[in-house]
Amino acid sequence: MSSIKNLKKDINYVLGDVIEYAIDVAALKNQQKEGNIIIDEAIETFDALIVSVNTKKIQNKKAHFKAINADLEVKAKGLVEKINSL
């Protein structure tokens, strides 16, 4: 893990791409309501991960940030699977 700054950028870029993909797929399949639900979930995920990154009192920072990175990957894959199932 190079830095907290890079982790925050990764969270922003990955979930931003997921939101962009959700908008595109929802528009193509004419299912904006379902797309908006997935977008809201992506925004909630973003907020939760950023709060977790900004937590100050952590025993093992390296393990904590590695867990956040793994959580980002799992949640992003789950969101993409929901988008693909539209």
SVG drawing of the C-alpha trace seen along z (x, -y; Angstrom):
<svg xmlns="http://www.w3.org/2000/svg" viewBox="-38 -12 42 23">
<polyline fill="none" stroke="black" stroke-width="0.4" points="0.0,0.0 1.7,-3.1 -0.5,-5.7 -3.8,-6.7 -4.1,-9.2 -3.8,-6.5 -6.3,-4.3 -8.8,-7.1 -8.1,-7.7 -8.6,-4.0 -12.0,-4.0 -13.1,-7.1 -12.0,-5.8 -13.4,-2.3 -16.7,-3.3 -16.9,-6.2 -16.4,-3.7 -19.1,-1.5 -21.5,-4.4 -20.7,-5.4 -21.2,-1.8 -24.5,-1.6 -25.7,-4.8 -24.8,-3.4 -26.3,0.0 -29.5,-1.3 -30.0,-3.8 -29.4,-1.1 -31.8,1.3 -34.3,-1.5 -34.3,-0.6 -33.3,-3.9 -35.1,-3.1 -33.1,0.1 -29.9,-1.7 -30.5,-4.5 -30.9,-1.9 -27.5,-0.5 -26.0,-4.0 -27.3,-4.8 -25.7,-1.6 -22.4,-2.5 -22.5,-6.0 -23.3,-4.4 -20.4,-2.0 -18.1,-5.0 -19.2,-6.8 -18.6,-3.8 -15.2,-3.0 -14.0,-6.7 -15.2,-6.7 -13.3,-3.5 -10.1,-5.0 -10.4,-8.1 -10.7,-6.1 -7.9,-7.4 -7.4,-4.8 -6.2,-1.7 -3.9,1.0 -2.5,2.4 -2.7,-0.2 -1.3,2.0 -3.8,4.8 -6.7,2.3 -6.0,0.7 -5.4,4.0 -8.8,5.1 -10.4,1.9 -8.8,2.6 -10.2,6.1 -13.6,4.9 -13.6,2.4 -12.8,5.2 -15.6,7.4 -18.2,4.7 -17.3,3.4 -17.6,6.9 -20.9,7.3 -22.2,4.0 -21.0,4.9 -22.8,8.3 -26.0,6.5 -25.5,4.1 -25.0,7.0 -28.2,8.7 -30.3,5.7"/>
</svg>
